[in-house]
Amino acid sequence: MTRNLIVVSGYYGFDNLGDEAILEELLNELSEIVPRSQIVVLSNAPESTTQKFGVASANRWQLSEIVPLMKQARLFISGGGGLFQDTGSAGSVMYYGGLLCLAKTLGCKTLVYAQGLGPLRRSFSAFCTRAVFNLVDKISLRDDKSMAMLTSWGLRGDLTEDPVWMLKAGQLPQSIDKQLTELKKEHNKLVGLSLREGGGFTADNVRDLAYSLDKALPQGAAVVALPLQKDLDQAPLDNFAQHFIELGRSFHRLTVEDLVLPSQWMALIATLDLVVGMRLHSLIMALSSGVPVVGIAYDPKVTRVLNQFEQPNLNYKEAPQANGSEAVGEHQKDWADILNEAVKQTAAYKTKARQGAASCKEMACQNPAIIAKMLA
């Protein structure tokens, strides 16, 4: 049987913009090396993935579909993001580790592609990840902390960067372009806002953020919602909107259904003056486009990027107080001061963004080079 397929696995088909952006860039890189007809993506929503990206896709849960593909594959890519972590359970480690073991058993070359490791809070998760990584042919990781973990296991890998640093902005749909044009006529500053459920960021934190932005932003500024994963992002964005509008400020939701590809989201984010964001890839897309950010670091991966780019961070308590609610206004003054400084120093933070992005893009260039070498 001829082995000519490239099988790609990741957290794909779940409508998470960050992971979909990783997939779009990975497919761009692969398409420079092999025909798109030879690429198959394992997805939670195969039909949607095929329609969106123009590649074959199989159900990630159906072993009866995956095994025949692996038998025809010359390379299996475990691709991008934080796949080996046990924040909720060890399920992610078992799933992605199992696929790598299956690929090796069926004779595929294997690549762990630009991933971030951890957190691995359970000894079982760490043991399984180490055992699986000891089997794979090539490992590339996106940050120093992950590399340190790999080295502590006595394993070697390549330090690269998140693939999304290489993603180029796409063409904005006319409907979005028209809405942005109208907003810019009406408002002197557009601030993108990316929130998500979880991470210990409570409803009280969201309220404090609304009040802080009200104090920090000049009159005439508006906040634009960035729901990068609708099922997890909509509720906190709605909560923020309620408070912000009650303060007499402007909050806008674009018709994001017209944004099909992550590269189109990047084009949208590039038009903004500032992004306040929780989600890692809202920050990466902004910084990659030279847009300054204020981060809300719910996860160490967000903290790393903010520190690397010397961008502000809105620190907060990760758990509510014993009575179930934080003190009203607890963060408002500190956050308002940080946000006000970010607005005043936009030009300086923009310069830092552009300088840092150039370095990250240079590191991310290694990702396609690694793939090309494995397929040579």
C-alpha positions in Angstrom: 0.0 0.0 0.0 1.4 3.4 -1.0 1.9 5.8 1.9 1.3 9.3 0.6 -1.1 10.9 3.2 -0.3 13.4 5.9 -2.7 12.9 8.8 -3.2 15.9 11.1 -4.6 15.8 14.6 -5.4 18.6 17.1 -8.3 20.3 18.9 -10.0 20.9 15.5 -13.6 21.3 14.7 -14.7 22.7 18.1 -15.1 26.3 16.9 -12.1 27.5 18.9 -10.5 30.2 16.9 -7.0 29.8 18.3 -6.8 26.1 17.3 -8.5 26.8 14.0 -5.8 29.4 13.3 -3.1 26.9 14.1 -4.7 24.5 11.6 -5.0 27.2 8.9 -1.3 28.0 9.2 -0.3 24.3 9.4 -2.3 23.6 6.2 -0.6 26.6 4.5 2.8 25.2 5.4 1.9 21.6 4.3 0.4 22.9 1.0 3.9 24.3 0.1 5.3 20.8 0.2 2.5 18.3 -0.8 -0.8 18.5 -2.7 -3.7 19.5 -0.5 -5.4 16.3 -1.7 -2.9 14.3 0.3 -3.8 16.0 3.7 -6.4 14.6 6.0 -7.5 16.4 9.2 -9.0 14.5 12.2 -11.9 16.8 13.3 -14.8 17.0 15.6 -16.8 18.4 12.7 -15.4 16.8 9.5 -17.8 18.4 7.1 -17.2 21.9 8.5 -13.5 21.4 8.4 -13.5 20.3 4.8 -15.8 23.1 3.7 -13.7 25.7 5.6 -10.2 24.6 4.6 -10.6 22.6 1.5 -9.0 19.4 2.7 -10.3 15.9 3.4 -11.4 15.3 7.0 -12.3 12.3 9.2 -14.2 12.0 12.4 -11.7 12.2 15.3 -13.8 9.8 17.4 -14.2 7.0 14.8 -11.3 4.5 15.0 -12.8 2.7 12.0 -12.0 5.9 9.9 -8.6 6.7 11.6 -6.9 3.3 11.3 -7.2 3.0 7.5 -5.8 6.5 7.1 -2.9 5.8 9.4 -2.0 2.8 7.3 -1.7 5.1 4.2 0.1 7.9 6.1 3.7 8.8 5.7 3.5 11.4 8.5 1.2 11.9 11.5 1.3 15.4 12.9 0.0 16.0 16.5 -0.5 19.6 15.8 -0.3 22.8 17.8 -1.7 24.2 21.0 -1.8 22.7 24.5 -2.9 19.2 23.8 -0.9 17.4 26.5 -2.5 18.9 29.6 -4.7 17.6 32.4 -6.4 20.8 33.6 -9.8 19.1 33.6 -8.9 15.5 33.4 -6.2 13.2 31.9 -8.5 12.6 28.9 -6.6 14.9 26.6 -3.3 13.2 27.4 -4.8 9.8 26.8 -6.5 10.8 23.5 -3.6 12.5 21.9 -1.0 10.1 23.3 -3.1 7.2 22.1 -3.1 8.6 18.5 0.6 9.0 18.5 1.1 5.4 19.7 -1.4 4.1 17.1 0.5 6.0 14.4 3.8 4.5 15.4 2.3 1.0 15.6 1.0 1.4 12.1 4.3 2.5 10.7 3.9 6.3 10.4 6.6 8.9 11.1 5.3 11.1 14.0 5.8 14.8 14.7 4.7 16.7 17.8 4.2 20.1 16.2 4.8 23.4 18.0 3.0 22.4 21.2 2.9 23.8 24.7 3.3 21.2 27.4 1.2 21.2 30.6 0.0 21.8 33.1 0.4 18.1 34.0 -0.8 18.1 37.6 -1.2 14.3 37.8 1.8 12.0 38.0 0.0 9.6 35.7 -0.4 12.3 33.0 3.2 13.3 33.2 4.3 9.6 33.0 2.1 8.9 30.0 3.3 12.1 28.1 6.9 11.3 28.8 6.4 7.7 27.6 4.7 8.7 24.4 7.2 11.5 23.6 9.9 8.9 24.0 8.4 7.1 21.0 7.8 9.9 18.6 10.3 10.8 15.8 10.4 14.6 16.2 9.3 17.1 18.9 9.0 20.8 18.5 7.7 23.0 21.4 6.6 26.6 21.5 8.0 27.9 24.8 10.9 27.7 27.2 8.9 26.2 30.0 7.8 23.3 27.8 11.3 22.7 26.7 12.5 22.7 30.3 10.0 20.0 31.1 11.1 17.9 28.1 14.7 18.3 29.0 14.0 17.2 32.6 12.7 13.9 31.1 16.0 13.4 29.3 14.4 14.0 25.9 15.4 16.4 23.1 13.3 18.7 20.9 13.3 21.9 18.9 12.3 25.3 20.4 10.1 27.1 17.9 7.0 29.4 18.3 3.3 29.3 18.0 2.4 28.7 14.3 -0.1 31.6 14.4 2.8 34.1 14.4 3.2 33.1 10.7 -0.4 33.4 9.7 -1.1 36.2 7.3 -4.2 38.4 7.5 -6.9 37.4 5.0 -9.4 39.5 3.1 -12.1 41.0 5.2 -15.7 40.3 4.0 -17.4 43.4 2.7 -20.0 43.2 5.4 -17.4 43.4 8.2 -15.4 46.1 6.3 -18.5 48.2 6.0 -19.3 47.9 9.7 -15.8 48.9 10.7 -15.8 51.9 8.4 -19.0 53.1 10.0 -17.7 52.5 13.5 -14.5 54.4 12.8 -16.6 57.4 11.6 -18.5 57.3 14.8 -15.8 56.6 17.4 -12.2 57.9 17.8 -10.9 54.6 19.2 -11.9 50.9 18.8 -10.9 48.5 21.6 -11.3 44.8 21.0 -12.4 42.7 24.0 -11.8 38.9 24.3 -13.3 37.2 27.4 -13.9 33.6 28.2 -15.6 31.6 30.9 -13.4 29.9 33.5 -9.9 30.6 34.7 -11.3 32.0 37.9 -12.4 35.2 36.2 -15.7 35.8 37.9 -18.8 37.9 37.1 -17.6 40.4 39.6 -14.3 40.6 37.7 -16.2 41.3 34.5 -18.1 44.1 36.3 -14.9 45.6 37.5 -13.4 45.4 34.0 -16.4 47.4 32.6 -16.1 50.1 35.3 -12.3 50.3 34.8 -12.6 50.6 31.0 -15.2 53.3 31.5 -12.7 55.3 33.6 -9.7 54.7 31.3 -11.1 55.1 27.8 -11.7 58.6 26.4 -15.2 59.7 25.4 -15.9 58.7 21.9 -14.2 55.3 22.3 -16.1 52.0 21.8 -15.5 48.4 22.7 -15.9 45.7 20.1 -16.7 42.1 21.1 -14.3 39.4 20.0 -16.0 36.0 20.7 -13.3 33.6 19.6 -15.2 30.6 20.9 -18.8 31.5 21.1 -20.0 28.8 23.5 -17.5 29.9 26.2 -17.2 33.6 25.4 -20.7 34.9 24.8 -21.9 34.9 28.5 -19.0 37.0 29.9 -19.2 39.3 26.9 -22.9 39.8 27.5 -22.3 40.4 31.2 -19.6 43.1 30.3 -21.9 44.7 27.7 -24.7 45.1 30.3 -22.5 47.0 32.7 -20.7 49.0 30.1 -23.9 50.1 28.3 -25.4 51.1 31.7 -22.5 53.4 32.2 -23.5 55.1 28.9 -20.6 53.7 26.9 -20.6 52.1 23.4 -20.3 48.4 22.9 -20.6 46.7 19.5 -21.1 43.2 18.2 -20.1 42.6 14.6 -21.8 40.0 12.3 -18.9 37.6 13.0 -20.8 34.8 11.2 -19.3 36.3 8.0 -15.8 35.6 9.3 -15.1 32.1 8.0 -11.3 31.8 8.4 -9.1 32.7 11.3 -7.0 34.8 8.9 -10.1 37.0 8.4 -10.3 37.4 12.2 -6.7 38.5 12.1 -7.5 41.1 9.5 -10.3 42.4 11.8 -8.1 42.6 14.8 -5.4 44.4 12.8 -7.9 47.3 12.4 -8.3 47.9 16.2 -6.4 50.4 18.3 -6.1 48.1 21.3 -7.1 44.6 22.4 -8.0 43.7 26.0 -7.9 39.9 26.0 -8.0 36.7 27.9 -7.6 34.3 25.0 -4.0 33.6 24.0 -4.6 33.9 20.3 -6.5 37.2 20.6 -3.3 38.5 21.9 -1.0 36.8 19.4 -3.2 38.0 16.5 -3.1 41.5 17.8 0.6 41.6 18.5 1.4 40.0 15.2 -0.4 42.8 13.5 1.4 45.5 15.6 -1.7 46.2 17.8 -0.9 46.7 21.5 -2.7 44.6 24.1 -3.7 44.5 27.7 -3.9 40.9 28.9 -5.9 39.0 31.4 -3.6 36.2 32.3 -5.9 33.3 33.3 -3.1 30.8 32.2 0.7 30.8 32.4 0.8 30.8 28.5 -0.8 34.2 28.5 1.5 35.5 31.2 4.5 34.4 29.1 3.4 36.3 26.0 2.7 39.5 28.0 6.0 39.4 29.7 7.8 38.6 26.5 6.3 41.7 24.8 6.3 43.9 27.9 2.5 44.4 27.6 0.3 45.2 30.6 -1.5 42.5 32.6 -4.7 42.9 34.6 -3.9 40.7 37.7 -6.8 39.2 39.6 -7.6 36.7 42.2 -8.2 33.3 40.6 -10.9 32.3 43.1 -13.8 34.2 44.8 -13.7 35.0 48.5 -15.3 32.6 51.0 -18.6 34.3 50.8 -18.8 33.5 47.0 -18.2 37.1 45.8 -15.3 39.4 45.6 -15.6 42.9 47.1 -17.4 45.3 44.8 -14.8 47.4 42.9 -11.9 45.5 44.3 -9.8 45.8 41.1 -11.3 48.9 39.6 -8.7 51.5 40.6 -5.6 49.3 39.8 -7.1 48.2 36.5 -8.3 51.7 35.5 -4.7 53.0 36.1 -3.2 50.1 34.0 -5.7 50.6 31.2 -5.3 54.4 31.3 -1.5 54.1 31.0 -2.0 51.6 28.1 -4.2 54.1 26.3 -1.8 57.0 26.8 1.3 54.9 25.8 -0.3 53.2 22.8 2.5 54.2 20.5 5.2 52.8 22.8 3.4 49.5 23.3 2.8 49.3 19.6 6.5 49.6 18.9 7.2 46.8 21.4 4.6 44.7 19.7 6.2 45.1 16.3 9.7 44.4 17.6 8.6 41.3 19.5 6.5 40.0 16.6 9.4 40.0 14.3 11.4 37.8 16.7 8.5 35.4 17.1 7.9 35.1 13.4 11.6 34.3 12.9 11.3 31.5 15.5 8.0 30.2 14.0 9.8 29.9 10.6 11.3 26.7 11.9 8.0 24.9 11.9 7.6 24.4 8.1 11.4 23.7 7.9 11.0 20.8 10.3 8.0 19.4 8.4 9.9 19.7 5.1 12.9 17.8 6.4 10.7 15.0 7.7 9.0 14.6 4.3 12.2 14.9 2.3 
